[in-house]
């Protein structure tokens, strides 16, 4: 590789976005075509990835509920009289 090729490669890498240029500089290359190929490959990889935070889904454990605080809130059950049995609200059958 001659001096002109080295300058061309250096200018090319400097013109890349920092996220791509940092990765290209860590890879071995022998020619401008190698650098160009690496930049395209890394760019496609980065474009295909979403930021790390979007992959994290916040999973919250359901709140611990004791049987004394559990309530049934289905609309069907609300239209019927309710009684508390062992800490649970239970609808009474009509009739």
Order of alpha helices (4+ residues) and beta strands (2+ residues): alpha-alpha-alpha-alpha-alpha-beta-beta
